[in-house]
Amino acid sequence: MDRALCPVLVGREHELSLLEDALLAAHRGGGQVVVIGGEAGVGKTRLAMELQVRARRAGTAVMVGTTSEADVALPYLPFIEAIGNYLVGADLDRIKLQLGAATCRQLGQLLPQFELQTTLIDPGEPTQAKMRLYEAILAFLRLAAERTGLLLLLEDLHWADPSTRELLEYIARRLRRRSRILLLATYRNDELNRRHPLRPLIQGWQRSGIAQIVDLQPLPPGGVARMVSAIFDNAPVEADLRDFLHERTEGNPFVLEELLKAALDQGDIFLTAGGWDRKAIHQLRLPPTVKQAILLRVERMTDEQADILRAAAVLGRSFDYRMLVGVSQQPEVAVLNALRAFVQDQLMDEEVSGRYRFRHALTREAIHDDLIAPERERLHACAADWLRSQLFPDKHDLAYHLMAAGHWDEAVPVAIEAARAAEADKAYADTAMLYERIVEHVPDPCERASVLSELGKAHFFAGETRRGQRYLEEGIAGLDQCGNEREAAGFRLWLGRCFWLQARPDLARAEYQRARAILEPFGPSADLAIAYVRLAGLAGFNKDHEQGVTLATEAVRIAEAAGADAARIFAYGYIGDNLEALGKVEEGLQWLDRSYLEAAERGFDWIASVALYNSIVDNLHHCRVREAKERMEHYEARFDPRGSRDAGFLQLQAFLAMRADGEPDRARPLLEAALPQADEVGETLFAARMRLDLAYVYTALDRIADARRLFLSEPASPERGEVMFFHYMRLALNLAAGDRAAVRADAQQIAELVKEAPGVWSEIYLIDRTVEAFIRVGDPAGAQQFLSTALTAGFESNPLLWRARGRILLAEGRASDAREPLERAARALQQVRYLDEAWPARRAYADALAALGDRAGAEAELRAVREEATAHHHRLEARYAREQLRSLGIDAPEPQAVSSDAPLSASVRQPTERLVTVVFVDVRGYTALTAREAPDQLADQIATFYRWAEEEIHRHQGLVDRYAGDAVMATFNVTGTRLDHPVQGLQAALAIRDKAAFAGLPVGIGIAVGPAVVGQFSEGSSVTAVGDTINLAARLQAQVQEGELFLSEETFRRTRDWLLEQQLPATEESLTLKGFSQPIRAYRLTAPSPAGATG
């Protein structure tokens, strides 16, 4: 035996069990992130490989990627490697069709298999561009996991490049919900000093619970003995040898294998006719360190082999043998012979397609670190020469080897090319790192100023706004000194964005104006058009809409002359936004639609998304709910086809859920998910808006204290649009809180703003809310004066203006005059289903009816509002309706809270008919199992199955009704207090199915929802359920194949939305079942389970 490699995994049973549980949880739709940490050689990769074996055996898709130890490496390398290898055996056409053109266009930036469909530049926000790429990668991973689940393994995170770490963090935070992905990563914890960039990522995951950290410890003496025994054909290991080896290796498996290899090579361990034997402990000549053990092997090689091995160490942990031939300058035959010897000598492993890999990073490090500096530099120079001889050399690899060789004059231009490629791949942190590496090696001051400017832009793109600002200012100043004002102007556009995102629109405007002044003498250009677009945007944000239209129109003219399609289409959106704000609603919305359609056609996804986003908001602004929702469907289909749910999409969903549908409970989790995303990427303004949106949602939920806690102390920006939004939201909160003094102060402050500049501050939502505020504090004269000051000509067709006028008339005692505008507003808003505004309008109309003596009409309106608002969980509107009913002398009790975990009280034990969910689970092929398995083993399997089933049923608030041999029946909602029992029952059933399949126990499941008599039918008996619903569930489970579920029609109706959200398809069938006179409609669910053999 020439190799001393352990054939089995030893001493990691607990850790492997944790990984198996995580894989199973991911299969059930709860994405998981697990990170294995440990010192070098402790067995992280071996443990991960064992999980790979089990995952593949269960039919799970597996992707594996490894980072590079090189200082300069291809951005996103482990992801590119993992996805690229997976695509080799995948149906690429099907994948493209399912992902959609927009997602494929994003993936094409990194993966040539997706054939980048356009070379046009989308001049969007860099952060958004990066997020779109990240969402595309996440969408691809979700698709790969959809049918069989996915194990994504990323090794050696301690070497990860900045963009890989950023993408990893992004994906990890989004895997936990609605994903069948287990992200498994490994890293050396002995590498993580306190300044290591991976350290805060790992610590953050630990604090937030995003990832489960598995800290792999060295083996105990018993584990060392088991390893030695396994390596030497299960030979017994004496206690003295066990203790000696444990002391020398400190329980490190890699070190143990290397020292045993040294013992074999030296003859200290040898094979005899009677088996393995060894010298006495005091005669064992083991090297003191693993490094010396490896170098001893190198010393025994021929000079030719040693030179080839040293050249390989310079190329990295993994390399192509053809490159090794070139760098070592040895004949190909000699290199191949040497590689075979290295594999045999436990130094390397062969991969695929002519690639080889050092068996462990420690092996390569020992050899590389033993090289003297001049020799290392010579070999790196040889590597650079070989790369330059190739047709398409990787610029990152070439830059790395040139830098390592100390050839900076050659390295700088190559590194600039690599940085540009990284920027194109949205790897902005890597772009910045490359520019930082070379900036001090650029001797020419003008070229250095250009590099500094690029460095500033890269930091800004990477989300480091302040750092980007500093480098941009320094670089721009240098370019101006060199007379390169034209080049500097392009960077000024990005410096302006830095200032705007830091809520300094004045400084942003100055940079845009300076850029415009510099660029205009040079004639039309894309940069000049963008300068006008940015100025148009600032004008619109500041409510100077006339100027906004003028600037955006000029941007279109310049872009047309320059042939800059992206800038032209971008400008269309600003024309539309500003025209709509000026009251030219139809024309403005047409411009927005034009911007979206043309951008979508040309692949300018960011421009298309902005135009569509604004169109959705503006349509709802004008009470066009149907049009807003139609455009939302376009947005979801184009920009979120795989349900990846980026922050902008989540915010839009929440906006429509809250404002149109009046459902704060649905909006809340969307905003709570979107807000951290905006914070993560440093989008200060957008995060501030989301906080105000979320505070409004909390207000609608009547959680006033939570809303106050979240509310901003001041507007996020001095721009008038932000100030207006802030005042509107604060007024809504103070009205709900009943803080009359604060409401009066807010109303007077807004009235002063409108009086000072009515053309700027007259916005219909703010007008309506302020009128309500004046009336609530008993000042109808103030309301009338305010409304007469505001400019309302552009809102004559808006129901909110009708409501505002009706409220004033009613407060003035003119109920007969108020009735018509209030009824018209209420009916119009209710008809279009703009519920967050319809309910207040109906309540105001009810007040008018009550004032006119129509008590019955008022009561009918208020009861309708209370019932609708309660059903939509809009607790604030329900409270307002109750208060108004009570003011009419009508009893309106508070809603009773229902406990979600009510105990089995005496009322439950009393037999009563309730609506329940019944789940029947039956082990398939039980007779065959009894013939195949030993009785004790089968008993253990069934006991484990019962335990798993009971855990899942209780976890989902169900009751185990009965066990019957190989079957389990469970009932959900025995207390009659739960509304979500069908979904809870389905989730429990899927979890039981998946756990049982993982253990090799295929099951069939039937689920039915319907009435049943539930209770204790005899003294001392357990609570059980009887009736047709139980019979139906039992009959359904008898009709399915192993791994399948049958849902009754009522079950499917009540779980359909959850199934759609989880992307679990169900097929409708008609069944003839014993005991049922009519055919039964049911839905077969063939969702994939962990064990491929049972699906």
Secondary structure, DSSP 8 states (H G I E B T S, - for coil): ------SS--S-HHHHHHHHHHHHHHHTT--EEEEEEESTTSSHHHHHHHHHHHHHHTT-EEEEEE---SSS--TTHHHHHHHHHHHHTS-HHHHHHHH-HHHHHHHTTT-GGG-----------HHHHHHHHHHHHHHHHHHHHTTT-EEEEEE-GGG--HHHHHHHHHHHHHSSSS--EEEEEEEEGGG--TT-THHHHHHHHHHHTSSEEEE-----HHHHHHHHHHHTTT----HHHHHHHHHHHTT-HHHHHHHHHHHHHHTSEEEETTEEEE--GGG----SSHHHHHHHHHHTS-HHHHHHHHHHHHH-SEEEHHHHHHHHT--HHHHHHHHHHHHHTTSEEE-STTEEEESSHHHHHHHHHTS-HHHHHHHHHHHHHHHHTSSS--HHHHHHHHHHHT-HHHHHHHHHHHHHHHHHTT-HHHHHHHHHHHGGG--SHHHHHHHHHHHHHHHHHTT-HHHHHHHHHHHHHHHHHTT-HHHHHHHHHHHHHHHHHTT-HHHHHHHHHHHHHHHGGG-S-HHHHHHHHHHHHHHHHTT-HHHHHHHHHHHHHHHHHHT-HHHHHHHHHHHHHHHHHTT-HHHHHHHHHHHHHHHHHHT-HHHHHHHHHHHHHHHHHTT-HHHHHHHHHHHHHHH-TT----HHHHHHHHHIIIIIT--HHHHHHHHHHHHHHHHHTT-HHHHHHHHHHHHHHHHHTT-HHHHHHHS-SS-SSSSHHHHHHHHHHHHHHHHHHT-HHHHHHHHHHHHHHHHH-HHHH--HHHHHHHHHHHHHTT-HHHHHHHHHHS--GGGTT-HHHHHHHHHHHHHTT-HHHHHHHHHHHHHHHHHTT-HHHHHHHHHHHHHHHHHTT-HHHHHHHHHHHHHHHHHTT-HHHHHHHHHHHHHTT----------TT----HHHHS-EEEEEEEEEEEETTHHHHHHHS-HHHHHHHHHHHHHHHHHHHHHTTEEEEEEETTEEEEEE-TTS--S-HHHHHHHHHHHHHHHHHHTT--EEEEEEEEEEEEE--STT---EEESHHHHHHHHHHTTS-TT-EEEEHHHHHHHHHHHHHHT--EEEEEE--TT-SS-EEEEEE----S-GGG-
